[in-house]
Amino acid sequence: MSFQRILGQDQPKRIIQNALENNSVSHAYLFYGPESIGKKLTAVEFAKALNCEVSGPKDNCGNCPSCRKIDHAIHPDFFFLEPEKSSPAGRNAFIKVEQIRELQNKLAYLPYEAKTKVAVIDGAETMNPQAANTLLKTLEEPPSSTILILIASNPYQLLPTIVSRCQGVKFHLLASEAVRQILQQSLQPEPEEFSEKELNLRTLRSMGRISRALEEDIEATDIYREDILKLLEQASFRRMDVVFKWTRQWARRSDQIQPVLDELLNLLRDLAVIKSQGENAEILNRDILHRLHPLAEQKSARTLFAMFDSALKTKSALAANANLQLSLDHMLIQFCEAA
């Protein structure tokens, strides 16, 4: 399907296609930007174009043996590394030095059947220091007929010496039109899986990320939103009963508090946007605009910004294992003060 598969990332596509057309492909690239916006797909299409037997190197056909092997990750000259957990029960995944050393051994030889060996390292910022320093040696003395593509959501977590040896290609959050089109394509051949209303809602709430659009539990979101809206409508020192009831309720459900706080931030963001730009701006929760508009009129911009700041700090504090009950109490007291 070629580079046409990549939607909403015109600038990265242009950079890569220009390099292919002008025979000026770098030995190493760093694709960086938020998660789930097309970096990995672009890396795969790039690898296919470099080795396509029909349309390469300017594009790929998607159907020749080389393209099909890369698509199915069975090409002997295409390597894909991603973070691994140290144990099945482990919480975090990392790229380990053993993975980098194994890759180096594979890259030491000439291509087996391709024109160019391509190694994609997804989640490159998760490399531990030993793995990063080992990779640095490969970047300093790259093997012939080899291209490395590093993919990172946060390039600032990479060693500066690694970043400096790669050509950076920045990816941006997807526009709503691109998200909707990708969602429609992903639902084939069962487009009825989402109703038109749900498709619109998922597109608006995606924040430019495909994984969020596909994976969000809309039913749970409806419950969170209604609960938060009632809180925002009533939170004041006159209704401390409502405030403390809310904190007691969610302090017992610690496994769900982060998505609840995410939803709280989304709603406060929408209220601030309505307050400053009106109803025609891009509202994530447009399906409940009839509830948001009177609430936005009720709150001042200063109040909404203070609430957003407090919720954001609470989310960060809880991620660092702060006491849940005390953190929520503190946040809602600040909400009452702002109101």
C-alpha positions in Angstrom: 0.0 0.0 0.0 3.1 2.3 0.1 3.3 5.6 2.0 -0.3 6.2 1.2 -1.0 4.1 4.3 0.4 6.8 6.5 -2.3 9.4 7.2 -1.9 12.8 8.9 1.9 12.9 8.9 2.6 14.8 5.7 5.9 16.4 6.9 7.6 13.2 8.1 6.5 11.5 4.8 7.9 14.3 2.8 11.3 14.1 4.6 11.6 10.4 4.0 10.4 10.4 0.4 12.8 13.3 -0.5 15.7 11.3 1.0 14.7 8.2 -1.0 14.3 10.2 -4.3 17.5 12.1 -3.9 19.5 9.0 -2.7 20.4 10.9 0.5 19.1 8.4 3.1 20.9 8.8 6.5 22.5 5.8 8.3 20.3 6.5 11.4 17.0 8.2 12.1 15.1 9.2 15.3 11.4 9.2 14.8 10.0 11.0 17.9 6.6 12.3 19.0 3.6 11.2 21.1 2.6 7.6 21.2 0.2 6.0 18.7 0.4 8.5 15.9 2.1 6.5 13.1 5.9 6.4 13.9 6.1 2.6 13.8 4.0 2.3 10.7 6.2 4.9 9.0 9.4 3.0 9.9 8.0 -0.2 8.5 6.9 1.5 5.2 10.3 3.1 5.0 12.0 -0.3 5.4 9.7 -1.8 2.7 10.6 1.0 0.3 14.3 0.5 0.7 14.0 -3.1 -0.3 10.9 -3.3 -2.5 11.5 -5.4 -5.6 8.9 -3.5 -7.7 8.6 0.2 -6.6 11.7 0.7 -4.5 13.5 2.7 -3.5 11.1 5.6 -4.0 8.1 3.7 -2.6 6.9 0.2 -1.9 4.3 -2.0 -3.6 3.3 -3.9 -0.5 2.9 -7.1 -2.5 6.3 -8.3 -3.5 8.0 -11.1 -1.4 10.2 -8.5 0.3 7.3 -6.2 1.3 5.2 -9.1 2.5 8.1 -10.5 4.6 8.7 -7.2 6.3 5.0 -6.8 7.0 5.0 -10.2 8.7 8.4 -9.5 10.5 10.0 -12.6 8.9 12.4 -10.8 6.6 16.0 -12.0 7.4 17.3 -8.4 6.9 14.7 -6.6 8.9 15.0 -6.4 12.7 12.5 -5.1 15.2 13.4 -4.5 18.8 10.9 -3.4 21.5 11.1 -3.2 25.3 10.8 -6.4 27.3 9.8 -7.1 30.9 12.4 -8.7 33.1 9.6 -11.1 34.3 6.0 -11.8 33.5 5.0 -10.0 36.7 7.3 -7.0 36.1 5.7 -3.6 35.8 8.1 -1.9 33.4 9.6 -3.0 30.2 13.1 -2.0 29.0 15.5 -2.6 26.1 18.3 -4.5 27.5 22.0 -4.6 26.6 21.6 -8.3 25.5 19.1 -7.2 22.8 21.5 -4.6 21.5 24.4 -7.0 21.4 22.4 -9.6 19.6 21.3 -6.9 17.0 25.0 -5.9 16.6 25.9 -9.5 15.8 23.2 -9.6 13.1 24.2 -6.3 11.6 27.8 -7.3 11.3 27.1 -9.3 8.2 26.1 -8.2 4.7 22.4 -8.3 3.8 21.2 -11.9 3.2 18.7 -11.1 0.5 17.8 -7.4 0.8 19.5 -4.3 -0.6 19.6 -2.7 2.9 19.4 -4.1 6.4 16.9 -2.1 8.5 16.8 -2.2 12.3 13.9 -0.6 14.1 14.2 0.1 17.8 10.8 0.9 19.3 10.7 2.6 22.7 14.4 3.6 22.3 14.2 5.8 25.4 13.7 2.7 27.6 17.3 1.5 26.9 19.2 1.1 30.1 22.6 3.0 30.3 24.6 -0.1 29.3 22.3 -0.8 26.3 22.4 2.9 25.2 26.3 3.0 25.4 26.5 -0.2 23.4 24.2 1.1 20.7 26.3 4.3 20.6 29.2 2.3 19.3 27.1 1.1 16.3 26.0 4.6 15.6 29.6 5.9 15.7 30.7 3.2 13.2 27.6 2.1 11.3 27.8 -1.1 9.3 27.6 -0.8 5.6 24.2 -1.3 3.9 22.4 -0.7 7.2 19.9 1.8 8.4 18.8 2.2 12.0 15.5 3.7 13.0 15.0 4.7 16.6 11.4 5.4 17.8 10.9 7.4 20.9 8.0 9.2 22.6 10.3 11.2 24.8 13.7 11.9 23.0 14.9 13.9 26.0 15.4 10.5 27.8 17.9 9.4 25.3 21.6 10.1 25.5 22.4 13.4 23.8 25.2 11.6 21.9 22.7 9.2 20.5 20.3 12.0 19.4 23.2 13.9 17.8 24.1 10.9 15.6 20.5 10.4 14.2 18.5 12.5 11.8 15.5 13.6 13.8 12.0 13.4 12.3 9.3 14.9 14.4 5.8 13.4 14.4 2.7 15.4 15.5 -0.6 14.5 17.0 -3.1 13.5 14.3 -5.8 15.9 13.1 -9.4 14.8 13.8 -10.0 14.0 10.1 -7.0 11.7 10.0 -8.1 9.9 13.2 -11.6 9.4 11.8 -10.3 8.0 8.5 -7.9 5.6 10.3 -10.7 4.4 12.6 -12.9 3.7 9.6 -10.2 1.8 7.9 -9.4 -0.2 11.1 -13.0 -1.3 11.4 -13.1 -3.0 8.0 -14.7 -5.4 7.2 -17.1 -4.7 10.1 -17.8 -0.9 9.9 -21.0 -1.4 12.0 -18.9 -2.1 15.1 -19.1 1.7 16.0 -22.2 3.7 15.5 -21.8 7.1 13.7 -22.3 8.8 17.1 -19.7 6.7 18.8 -17.3 7.2 15.9 -17.6 10.9 16.2 -17.1 10.8 19.9 -14.0 8.6 19.7 -12.5 10.9 17.1 -13.1 14.0 19.2 -11.8 12.4 22.4 -8.7 10.7 20.8 -6.5 13.8 21.3 -4.8 12.8 18.1 -3.8 9.3 19.3 -5.2 6.2 17.6 -4.8 3.9 20.6 -6.9 6.2 22.7 -9.6 6.3 20.0 -9.8 2.5 19.7 -9.3 1.4 23.3 -11.3 3.9 25.4 -14.1 2.3 27.3 -17.0 4.7 26.4 -19.4 3.2 28.9 -16.9 3.7 31.8 -16.2 7.2 30.5 -19.9 8.1 30.6 -20.0 7.1 34.3 -16.9 9.1 35.1 -18.1 12.1 33.3 -21.5 12.2 35.0 -19.9 11.8 38.4 -17.4 14.6 37.8 -19.9 17.0 36.3 -22.1 16.7 39.4 -19.0 17.4 41.5 -18.0 20.5 39.5 -21.6 21.8 39.6 -21.8 21.5 43.4 -18.2 21.9 44.8 -18.2 24.8 47.2 -17.6 25.4 50.9 -21.4 25.3 51.3 -21.5 21.7 50.0 -18.6 20.1 51.8 -20.8 17.0 52.3 -20.6 16.5 48.5 -16.9 17.1 48.5 -16.0 14.6 51.2 -18.5 12.0 49.9 -16.7 12.2 46.5 -13.2 11.7 48.0 -14.4 8.8 50.2 -15.9 7.1 47.2 -12.8 7.3 45.0 -10.3 6.7 47.8 -11.6 3.2 47.9 -11.1 2.7 44.2 -7.4 3.5 43.8 -7.1 1.3 40.6 -9.5 3.7 38.8 -8.4 7.1 40.1 -5.9 7.9 37.3 -8.5 7.6 34.4 -10.9 9.6 36.6 -8.4 12.4 37.0 -7.7 12.2 33.3 -11.4 12.7 32.6 -11.5 15.6 35.1 -8.7 17.3 33.3 -10.4 16.8 30.0 -13.6 18.3 31.2 -11.8 21.3 32.8 -9.9 21.8 29.5 -13.2 21.8 27.6 -14.8 24.3 30.0 -11.8 26.6 29.7 -11.9 26.3 25.9 -15.6 27.2 25.8 -15.0 30.1 28.1 -12.2 31.6 26.0 -13.1 30.5 22.4 -16.8 29.7 22.4 -18.7 26.5 21.4 -17.3 26.4 17.9 -13.8 25.4 19.2 -12.7 21.8 19.2 -14.4 20.4 22.3 -13.5 16.8 23.3 -16.8 16.2 25.0 -19.1 17.8 22.4 -21.8 15.2 23.0 -22.5 16.8 26.4 -22.1 20.4 25.3 -25.6 21.2 26.7 -24.1 20.3 30.2 -20.8 22.1 29.7 -22.0 25.4 28.4 -24.0 26.5 31.6 -21.1 25.2 33.7 -18.6 27.3 31.7 -20.8 30.4 32.2 -21.0 29.7 35.9 -17.2 29.5 36.4 -14.6 32.3 35.8 -11.6 31.6 33.7 -9.3 32.0 36.8 -11.4 29.4 38.6 -11.1 26.9 35.8 -7.3 27.4 35.5 -6.8 27.0 39.2 -8.9 23.8 39.2 -6.9 22.4 36.3 -3.6 23.2 37.9 -4.7 21.5 41.2 -6.0 18.4 39.4 -2.8 18.1 37.4 -0.6 18.4 40.5 -2.8 15.8 42.2 -2.4 13.4 39.3 1.4 13.8 39.5 1.5 13.4 43.3 -0.5 10.2 43.1 1.8 8.8 40.4 4.6 9.3 43.0 2.6 7.3 45.6 1.1 10.2 47.6 -1.7 9.3 50.0 -4.9 9.0 47.9 -7.4 10.2 50.5 -5.4 13.2 51.6 -4.5 14.2 48.0 -8.1 14.1 46.9 -9.2 16.1 50.0 -6.6 18.7 49.3 -7.5 19.0 45.6 -11.2 19.5 46.3 -10.6 22.0 49.1 -8.6 24.0 46.5 -11.5 23.6 44.1 -13.8 25.1 46.8 -11.4 28.0 47.3 -11.2 28.7 43.6 -15.0 28.6 43.3 
